[in-house]
């Protein structure tokens, strides 16, 4: 983890962003679907859960969850991405 690797005792900010494959559903592989869902949804969960103890103990920190209007409007070439 970053705390041990960089010798810091705090994490000040976490930015949860994601990945997208520009493919129609019919052309999206199961691997691409899984990678998108695991990165964009599960990744945000895992990283947030990991940094919360440090932020809570320091009573400070910011978590930014980046999202997209694509989830509201939908795009035919971003099926897995829009599913999040």
C-alpha positions in Angstrom: 0.0 0.0 0.0 1.1 3.6 -0.5 1.4 4.3 3.2 4.2 1.7 3.5 5.7 2.3 0.1 6.2 6.0 0.5 6.6 6.2 4.2 3.8 8.6 4.8 1.3 8.2 7.6 -1.7 9.7 5.8 -3.6 9.8 2.5 -4.9 13.2 1.6 -6.9 12.5 -1.6 -8.2 9.5 -3.6 -9.5 9.9 -7.1 -11.6 7.0 -8.4 -11.7 7.2 -12.2 -12.5 4.5 -14.7 -11.9 2.8 -18.0 -14.0 2.5 -21.1 -13.9 0.4 -24.3 -15.4 2.1 -27.3 -17.3 -0.9 -28.6 -20.9 -1.8 -29.3 -22.4 -4.4 -27.0 -22.3 -7.0 -29.8 -18.6 -6.5 -30.2 -17.7 -6.2 -26.5 -15.9 -9.3 -25.1 -16.8 -10.7 -21.7 -13.2 -9.9 -20.6 -13.7 -6.2 -21.6 -17.0 -6.1 -19.8 -15.5 -7.6 -16.6 -12.5 -5.2 -16.8 -14.8 -2.2 -17.1 -17.1 -3.3 -14.2 -14.2 -4.4 -12.0 -12.2 -1.2 -12.6 -15.1 1.3 -12.5 -17.2 -0.2 -9.7 -15.3 -2.7 -7.7 -12.1 -0.7 -7.9 -13.8 2.4 -6.4 -15.1 0.2 -3.6 -11.8 -1.4 -2.8 -9.7 1.8 -2.9 -12.2 3.8 -0.9 -12.4 1.0 1.7 -8.6 0.9 1.9 -8.0 4.6 2.4 -11.0 5.3 4.8 -9.2 4.1 8.0 -6.3 6.6 7.4 -8.6 9.5 6.5 -10.9 8.8 9.5 -7.9 8.6 11.9 -6.6 11.9 10.6 -10.1 13.4 10.4 -9.2 14.7 7.0 -9.1 13.7 3.4 -11.0 14.0 0.1 -12.5 11.2 -2.1 -13.4 12.2 -5.6 -15.5 9.7 -7.6 -15.3 10.7 -11.3 -18.4 10.0 -13.3 -19.7 10.7 -16.7 -22.9 11.9 -18.3 -22.7 8.7 -20.4 -24.3 6.8 -17.5 -27.4 9.0 -17.8 -27.7 9.4 -21.6 -26.1 6.1 -22.8 -24.1 5.6 -25.9 -24.3 2.6 -28.2 -20.5 2.2 -28.3 -20.0 2.4 -24.5 -22.3 -0.4 -23.3 -20.2 -1.7 -20.4 -19.2 1.8 -19.4 -22.7 3.1 -19.3 -23.9 0.1 -17.3 -22.0 1.3 -14.3 
